[in-house]
Amino acid sequence: MSNIFVKRFTLFSPHVMISGMNEIAKDTNSVYLDYAAATPLLPAAFVAMEPFLRLEYGNPNSIHKLGVRARQAVELARAQVAQAVQVRPEYVIFTGGGTEGNNLALLGVIESLRKEGREYAYMEVVTTKIEHPSITKTMEKLAELGVTVKYVAVDTEGRIVLADLKELLSAKTVLVSCAYANSEIGTVQALRQIGKVIAEAEKKYNTIIYFHVDAAQAPLWLSCQFDSTGADFLVLDAAKCCGPKGVGVLVKSKRATLSPIMFGGGQEQDLRSGTENVAGIVGAGVAFQAAQADWRERAERVIQVRNQAILHLMDVIPEMVLNGALGDNRLANNINISIPGLDTEYATVVLDTHGFAVSTKSACAGAGGGESVVVREISADPARAASTLRISLSPDTTLEQIKSLTAVLKKHIEQMKRLTS
């Protein structure tokens, strides 16, 4: 390996990555509170990526020196992700993002079962109605194919009702799918308990029920050690943890089998054809390792700010309603509120003009107005679902920044009340 690569690869050490997390450049004129939608690129990730954006442009499937170096970089990144989630590298598959990873897991396992001789009509999958669009839309496609899609109930905090899940599982069930942490309301699912219910059903029906977990929102704030999740498929998205956009990871268990859903040169174990995004993959390896290296300390620090921020919002804006779970059952950086009667799309624009970037719902749920499907499902309240604000904190958000945002929001609410009175 050339000297330039030895030099670059030394930047991947955990110590460098952890310290680099606090060096992300900031716009001093704005406060970014939309970490659930996108995150800034970690400086160490950019440094690692830079050679592959300019000088090291080889195709990793070529056998000349440029190609070999590109392949080495991809495999090093695979090893970094594998180390971060505690699996063997061969169980790590790079994709074009979290959405593609979810599609590959859901469609791929169904098609694999089809190849084994199982018909669509004899397959059932179980999910919830509060999942990310990359799951709900894929479920709609499976239903079109003839697969039975069942929706397990969630409680008022968005947690899967385990008793209902137990009732829904049958001898035809082949897959259960849910998010580790909901992208809108931040509710963290009890994965181990869900996995236990699935294992009991497998034993009861003498069958295999695969467990798919969308963990796109998790790496910065939760442990993603694969065995601890109980999943057969774990999907990650580099864009959500200070890595580059357009790179995802699908981690699969030893027992899991998949069929490709796109075809070509057979890259990524013939599961994700197409020339690898070498620079993006290199950056993703750094970002995932950095995110998991000190997730606990980061989460504990941000939880303190989040809890104080929620109390402050409740005090200043008493009419607001908090959506989602409380305490440990909520993603560390998530605050999701409803202010019934308020046009929160307009409020988001007003906050933006004052330097505060927030959102109303998941960016992947589509731009523009409309109610939050997630909040509607947990509350059965259209007014509450149509008036949501999602505030997702960065690792460096301060309570003072939230207080400043609250003051702007309170003033806007009062102005709207005067105009409509």
C-alpha positions in Angstrom: 0.0 0.0 0.0 1.4 3.4 -0.9 2.5 6.0 1.6 -0.5 8.3 0.9 -2.8 5.5 1.9 -0.9 4.7 5.0 -1.1 8.3 6.0 -4.8 8.6 5.2 -5.8 5.4 6.9 -4.2 6.5 10.2 -6.9 9.1 10.4 -9.5 6.3 11.0 -8.4 5.7 14.6 -11.2 6.0 17.1 -9.4 8.8 19.0 -9.1 11.0 15.9 -12.7 10.4 15.0 -14.2 11.1 18.4 -12.3 14.4 18.7 -13.3 15.2 15.1 -17.0 15.0 15.9 -16.8 18.4 17.7 -15.0 20.1 14.8 -17.9 20.2 12.4 -18.1 23.6 10.8 -21.1 25.7 11.8 -22.9 28.6 10.3 -22.7 31.2 13.1 -25.8 33.0 11.8 -28.1 29.9 12.1 -29.1 27.2 14.5 -29.5 23.8 12.8 -32.1 21.7 14.5 -33.0 19.2 11.8 -30.5 16.4 12.5 -33.1 13.8 11.8 -33.2 14.9 8.2 -29.5 15.4 7.5 -26.2 15.9 9.3 -23.0 17.8 8.5 -20.1 15.8 7.2 -17.5 14.8 9.8 -14.1 16.5 9.0 -12.3 13.2 9.4 -14.7 11.6 6.9 -14.0 14.3 4.4 -10.2 13.9 4.8 -10.5 10.2 4.2 -12.8 10.7 1.2 -10.8 13.5 -0.5 -8.2 11.3 -2.3 -10.9 9.2 -3.9 -12.7 12.3 -5.2 -9.6 13.5 -7.0 -6.6 11.3 -7.5 -7.6 7.8 -6.6 -10.3 7.3 -9.1 -9.9 3.7 -10.0 -12.8 1.3 -10.3 -12.6 -1.2 -7.4 -13.5 -4.0 -9.7 -10.4 -3.4 -11.9 -7.2 -5.4 -11.4 -4.6 -2.6 -12.0 -3.0 -0.7 -9.2 -5.6 2.1 -9.1 -8.4 -0.5 -9.0 -6.7 -2.5 -6.3 -6.2 0.5 -4.1 -9.9 1.4 -4.5 -10.9 -2.1 -3.6 -8.6 -2.0 -0.5 -10.3 1.2 0.6 -13.8 -0.3 0.2 -12.9 -3.4 2.2 -11.3 -1.3 4.9 -14.5 0.7 5.2 -16.5 -2.6 5.3 -14.3 -3.7 8.2 -14.8 -0.4 10.0 -18.6 -0.8 9.8 -18.4 -4.4 10.8 -16.3 -3.5 13.8 -18.8 -0.7 14.8 -21.7 -3.1 14.7 -19.8 -6.2 15.8 -20.3 -8.6 12.9 -18.0 -10.2 10.3 -17.3 -8.0 7.3 -19.0 -10.4 4.9 -22.3 -9.6 6.5 -22.0 -5.9 5.6 -23.5 -4.8 2.3 -23.1 -1.2 1.0 -26.2 0.4 -0.6 -27.1 3.7 -2.1 -28.7 4.9 1.2 -31.2 3.8 3.9 -34.1 3.7 1.5 -32.4 1.3 -0.8 -31.2 -0.8 2.1 -34.8 -1.2 3.4 -36.1 -2.0 -0.1 -33.3 -4.7 -0.5 -34.1 -6.3 2.8 -37.9 -6.4 2.4 -38.1 -7.2 -1.3 -35.0 -9.3 -1.3 -36.1 -11.7 1.4 -39.5 -12.2 -0.2 -38.0 -12.9 -3.6 -35.5 -15.3 -2.0 -38.4 -17.3 -0.5 -40.2 -17.2 -3.8 -37.1 -18.9 -5.4 -37.4 -21.6 -2.7 -40.9 -22.3 -4.0 -43.1 -20.3 -1.6 -45.9 -18.4 -3.3 -46.7 -14.8 -2.5 -50.2 -15.8 -1.3 -48.6 -18.0 1.4 -46.5 -15.2 2.8 -47.4 -12.7 5.5 -45.4 -9.7 6.8 -46.0 -7.6 9.8 -45.2 -4.0 10.3 -46.7 -0.8 11.7 -48.4 2.2 10.1 -45.9 4.7 11.6 -42.9 3.5 9.6 -40.7 5.5 7.2 -42.0 5.8 3.7 -39.2 3.5 2.4 -40.9 0.8 4.4 -44.6 1.7 4.0 -44.3 2.1 0.2 -42.5 -1.1 -0.1 -45.2 -2.9 1.9 -47.7 -1.5 -0.6 -45.7 -3.1 -3.4 -45.6 -6.4 -1.6 -49.4 -6.3 -1.1 -49.8 -5.7 -4.9 -47.7 -8.8 -5.5 -50.1 -10.8 -3.3 -48.2 -10.9 0.0 -50.5 -10.3 3.0 -49.4 -7.2 5.0 -50.6 -7.0 8.6 -50.3 -3.9 10.7 -49.6 -4.3 14.4 -51.0 -1.8 16.8 -48.9 0.9 18.5 -49.7 2.7 21.7 -50.1 6.4 22.2 -46.3 6.8 22.4 -45.7 4.8 19.2 -44.5 1.6 20.8 -45.5 -1.7 19.3 -48.2 -3.5 21.4 -46.5 -6.8 22.1 -49.7 -8.7 22.8 -51.1 -7.6 19.4 -47.9 -8.7 17.7 -48.2 -12.1 19.3 -51.7 -12.5 18.0 -50.8 -11.4 14.4 -47.9 -13.9 14.0 -48.8 -17.1 12.3 -47.4 -20.1 10.4 -47.5 -17.9 7.3 -45.5 -15.0 8.8 -42.1 -14.7 7.1 -41.0 -11.2 8.2 -41.5 -8.5 10.9 -40.3 -4.9 10.1 -40.0 -1.9 12.3 -37.8 1.1 13.0 -35.3 1.1 15.8 -36.3 4.8 16.5 -39.1 6.5 14.7 -37.9 9.3 12.4 -40.6 11.7 13.4 -41.5 11.2 17.0 -38.3 9.5 18.1 -39.9 6.6 19.9 -37.4 3.8 20.5 -38.9 0.3 20.1 -38.2 -2.5 22.5 -36.3 -4.6 20.0 -35.3 -7.4 22.5 -38.9 -7.9 23.6 -40.1 -7.9 20.0 -37.4 -10.4 19.1 -38.5 -12.6 22.0 -42.1 -12.6 20.7 -40.8 -13.5 17.2 -38.6 -16.3 18.6 -41.6 -17.8 20.5 -43.7 -17.8 17.3 -40.8 -19.5 15.4 -40.8 -22.2 17.9 -44.5 -22.6 18.0 -44.9 -22.8 14.2 -41.5 -24.5 13.5 -40.7 -21.8 10.9 -38.3 -18.9 10.3 -39.6 -15.3 10.8 -37.0 -12.8 9.8 -36.7 -9.5 11.7 -35.9 -6.3 9.8 -34.9 -3.2 11.7 -34.6 0.3 10.1 -31.9 1.8 12.2 -31.2 4.9 10.1 -31.8 7.3 13.1 -29.8 5.2 15.6 -26.0 5.3 15.3 -25.3 8.7 16.9 -27.6 8.0 19.9 -28.1 4.2 20.4 -26.0 1.1 20.4 -26.1 -0.6 17.0 -24.3 -3.8 18.0 -26.0 -6.3 15.8 -26.5 -9.2 18.2 -28.1 -6.9 20.8 -30.8 -5.8 18.3 -31.9 -9.4 17.6 -32.3 -8.4 14.0 -31.7 -10.5 10.8 -31.5 -7.3 8.8 -30.2 -3.9 10.2 -30.3 -0.9 7.9 -28.1 2.2 8.5 -27.8 5.5 6.6 -24.5 7.4 6.6 -26.3 10.7 6.0 -27.9 10.5 9.5 -24.6 10.2 11.4 -22.3 12.8 9.9 -21.3 10.7 6.9 -21.9 11.4 3.2 -25.4 11.3 1.6 -26.1 8.5 -0.8 -24.5 5.7 1.2 -26.3 3.1 3.3 -25.5 -0.2 4.9 -27.5 -3.4 5.1 -26.2 -5.8 7.8 -27.6 -9.3 7.6 -27.5 -12.3 9.9 -25.8 -15.6 8.9 -29.1 -17.3 8.5 -30.7 -14.6 6.3 -30.9 -15.1 2.6 -31.6 -12.4 0.0 -32.2 -12.2 -3.7 -31.1 -9.1 -5.6 -33.7 -6.5 -6.7 -31.4 -4.8 -9.2 -29.1 -6.4 -11.7 -25.8 -5.8 -13.4 -22.2 -6.6 -12.5 -22.8 -8.5 -9.4 -21.1 -6.2 -6.9 -21.7 -6.5 -3.1 -22.1 -10.3 -3.2 -24.4 -10.0 -6.2 -26.9 -8.1 -4.1 -26.2 -4.5 -5.1 -24.9 -4.3 -8.7 -23.2 -1.1 -9.8 -19.8 0.4 -9.5 -19.2 1.2 -5.8 -19.2 4.8 -4.6 -15.7 4.5 -3.3 -15.4 8.0 -1.8 -18.8 7.8 -0.2 -18.2 4.3 1.2 -14.8 5.4 2.7 -16.5 8.4 4.4 -19.3 6.2 5.7 -16.8 3.8 7.3 -15.3 6.7 9.2 -18.7 8.2 10.2 -20.2 4.9 11.5 -17.2 4.1 13.5 -17.1 7.6 15.0 -20.8 7.6 15.8 -20.7 4.3 17.7 -17.4 4.9 19.4 -18.9 7.4 21.9 -22.7 7.2 21.4 -23.5 6.8 25.1 -21.6 9.9 26.3 -23.1 11.9 23.4 -26.6 10.7 24.1 -26.4 11.4 27.9 -25.2 14.9 27.3 -27.9 15.7 24.7 -30.7 14.1 26.8 -30.1 16.6 29.5 -30.5 19.5 27.0 -33.6 17.8 25.5 -35.4 17.3 28.8 -34.8 20.9 29.9 -35.9 22.1 26.5 -39.1 20.2 26.6 -39.9 21.6 30.1 -39.1 25.1 28.8 -41.4 24.7 25.8 -44.2 23.5 28.0 -43.8 26.4 30.3 -43.7 29.1 27.6 -46.3 27.5 25.2 -48.7 25.6 27.5 -51.1 24.7 24.6 -48.4 22.5 23.0 -48.6 18.7 23.1 -45.6 16.5 23.2 -45.7 13.6 20.7 -43.9 10.3 21.4 -42.4 8.5 24.3 -40.7 9.8 27.4 -37.3 9.1 29.0 -35.2 6.3 27.7 -37.9 5.3 25.2 -37.2 8.5 23.2 -34.3 9.2 20.9 -31.9 11.4 22.7 -32.1 14.4 20.3 -35.8 14.3 19.4 -38.5 16.8 20.4 -41.8 16.5 18.5 -44.6 18.8 19.4 -48.1 19.7 18.2 -49.6 23.2 18.5 -53.2 22.6 17.5 -54.6 25.4 15.3 -51.2 26.7 14.3 -50.0 26.5 10.6 -46.7 24.8 11.5 -45.5 24.8 7.9 -45.7 28.6 8.0 -44.2 28.6 11.5 -41.3 26.6 10.1 -40.6 29.3 7.5 -40.8 32.0 10.1 -38.4 30.2 12.3 -36.1 29.8 9.3 -36.1 33.6 8.7 -34.9 34.0 12.3 -32.1 31.5 11.8 -33.7 28.3 13.2 -33.9 25.2 10.9 -36.6 22.8 12.0 -39.1 20.6 10.2 -42.7 19.5 10.5 -42.2 15.8 9.8 -39.8 13.4 8.1 -38.2 14.9 5.0 -38.8 11.7 3.1 -42.6 12.0 3.8 -42.7 14.8 1.2 -42.4 18.6 1.2 -45.3 20.9 1.7 -48.3 20.8 4.0 -50.4 17.8 5.2 -50.7 15.9 8.4 -48.2 13.7 10.0 -49.3 10.1 9.4 -47.3 9.1 12.5 -49.0 11.5 14.9 -52.4 10.8 13.4 -51.9 7.1 14.1 -50.8 7.5 17.8 -53.3 10.2 18.6 -56.4 9.7 16.3 -56.5 13.5 16.3 -56.4 15.2 12.9 -55.8 18.7 14.4 -52.8 17.4 16.3 -51.5 15.5 13.3 -51.7 18.6 11.1 -49.8 20.9 13.5 -46.5 19.2 14.2 -43.0 20.5 14.6 -39.9 18.3 14.8 -36.9 19.7 16.6 -33.9 17.4 16.3 -30.9 18.5 18.3 -27.2 18.3 17.3 -24.6 17.1 19.7 -23.8 20.7 20.5 -27.2 22.3 20.8 -27.6 24.4 23.9 -30.6 25.2 26.1 -30.1 28.9 25.4 -30.6 28.2 21.6 -33.8 26.4 22.4 -35.0 29.3 24.6 -34.3 31.7 21.7 -36.3 29.5 19.3 -39.1 29.3 21.8 -39.3 33.1 22.1 -39.6 33.5 18.3 -42.2 30.7 18.2 -44.2 32.2 21.1 -44.2 35.6 19.4 -45.4 34.1 16.1 -48.2 32.2 17.9 -49.4 35.4 19.5 -49.3 37.3 16.2 -51.4 34.6 14.5 -53.9 34.6 17.4 -54.3 38.4 17.0 -54.8 38.1 13.2 -57.5 35.4 13.6 -59.3 36.9 16.6 
